[in-house]
Amino acid sequence: MVLPLGITKATAVMRIIGKLDSNTKIICTGDAENDLPLFEIVDLSVTPSNSVPEVKKRDDITSNGYDGTAIERFLKGFTSR
């Protein structure tokens, strides 16, 4: 991923959060170091089990499985609560 200096995925999400109701909870998913700034500003961070080890250390939940399949599995379980 190539972004201008000082711009991260979190930059865009912070703008969106500013437009949402303050009670809105934000969940993000990620698997690499470029996702870490995003993890700092959301309510819940989820990674697939094949994520970079440093990223898994900083997530809230590691979902079983790989890539999008793991995230889909998490979301299906999350929405069925």
Protein Blocks (a to p, Z undefined) as FASTA:
>chain_A
ZZdehiafklmmmmmmmmpcfkbccddddfbfklmmmmmmmmbdcddfkbcfklmmmmmb
dcedehjllmmmmmmmmmmZZ
